[in-house]
Amino acid sequence: MSGTPMSREGQARLKQTLEELEAKGPRLREAIRHAREQGDLSENAAYHAAREELAKLEAKIAQIQGQLAGAEIIDEKKIAAASGRVVFGSSVKVTDLDSGREDTYHLVGPGEVDVLENRILTTSPIGQALIARAVGEEIEVQVPRGKLHLRIEEIG
């Protein structure tokens, strides 16, 4: 695998975000042009604010373009079904051995993270601890709030 793993869904989300950001550019460029016409740029707050916002926008666009360029699109369902182990794209049901609580984590790539839906990066502490594990394995994960003791119940 040469690039950063990404699902088709994640690629589509990033492309949509990129289009939305690129659509903001003309408005900001127009605001800068209008502010220039107002005269002295050294004391023109609107000009400086628009330039700063445009620079941030362009940096975010470049970041997303880099993510898309470096992405390797993975059919995660085929990989997960064939391996029997946790891989990129897996949904992993775990039990917290301390509390008895069950959670399902979805291991995703950049642009797909949604903490509220337990969509976590494979490079996150929990993601790293789960990768290549099998059903029944118990793992210990150091997270900001302490250690988690998890048992893998299902891989999908």
N, C-alpha and C positions, 0 to 999 in steps of 0.2 A: 504494500500500500504506500503510494508515494505522496498523496495529498492528505488533507484533513478530511476525515470521513464526514459525510453529510447525506441526509436522506433527500429524496426528491421534494418532500414537503418542506424541509428546511431550506432547500435551494429556492423553492417558489416563494417562501416568506421573505427571504433576503432580497430576491429580485423585486418583489412588491415594495419593500421598504426603500430600496434603491430608487425605484421609479418615483415614489412619493418625495424623497429627498431631492432628486434631480428637478422635480417640478417646482420646488421652492426657489431654485437658483435665479430664474429670470426676475422674480419679484424683488429679490435682494439686490440684484445688479441694477434694477430700475431705481430702487431706493438710493443706492450709492450715486447713480448718475444725477438724480434729482438733488441730492444733498450737495454734490459738487457745484451745481448751478447756483447754490445759495451764497457762494463766495468763500470767505476765509475758512479754510478747512481746519486750521489749528484749534478753533474753538467751536467746531460744529459737532455737537454730541451725536446727532442723528447719523452723520457720516461715519463717525468712529464706531458707533454701535452696529450699523449695517455692515461695515467691513469686518468687524469681529465675528458677527453672526455668519457672514459668508465664509470666512476662514474655517469656522467650526463645521459648517455644512460641508465644505469641500473636503475636510479631513475625514468626516464620517463617510462620505461617498467613497473616498479612496480606500478606507478601511473595509467597507463592504465589497468593493470591487476586488480587493485583495483576497478576501475570504472566498468569494465566488471563483476567482481564478485558481486558488489553491485547493479547491474542493475536489474530493473524489466521491462521486455519487455512488452510494451503496444501496443495494436492495437488501435491507436489513432483515426482512422476513425469511429470505432464503438462507442467509447466514445463521440466524438464530435457530431455525428448524433443523439445519444440517449438523450443527455442532453439539447440541445438548448442553452447551455451556453459555454463560453470560457473555454476550458480545455487543458491539455497537448496535443499537436499535432494539435491543431486548427490553421487554417489560419484565421486571423481576419483583415477584411478591415475596416479601420478607416479614418475619416476625421479630419484634424487638424482644429479646429474651429477658430483659429486665422488667418491662412493663406489660408484655403480652400483646401489645398493640401491633396490628398488621398494617403494612403500607405497600404500595406498589410503585416502584421507581421505573421510569422510562429513560434509558440511556441514549442521549441524543448528541448532536454536534452543534457547532456554533450557529446561532440564529434560531435555534429551536428550544432554547431553555425557557422554562416556565415553572418557577419554583412552586407556585400555587397548585400546579397540576403534577408535581413531582417529576417534571421533565428536567433531568440533570445531565450535565456534561460527563462524558466518560472520563474526563480529566479531573473531575471533582473528587474530594476524598472518598465519598461513598461510591462513586462510579469506579474509581481505581480499585477499591476493595472488592467490588463485585465482579469486575472483568475476569473472565476465564474460570469462574467458579461454577459449581454444579449444584443441583437440588440436594438439599440436606446438609450442605456445608455451613459451618458457623464461622462468622468473621467478627473481628473487632475493628472498629473504625474510630479514629480520633477526629472529632468535629469540634467546632468552636465552643460548643456548650458541654463538652466532655467526651466520654467514650460511649459508643453504641456497641451493643452486642447483638448481632443479627443472625438469623438462620434463614437460608434461602428455601422457600417453600415451592415456588413455581417459576419457570422461565418461559416466557412467551414471545 
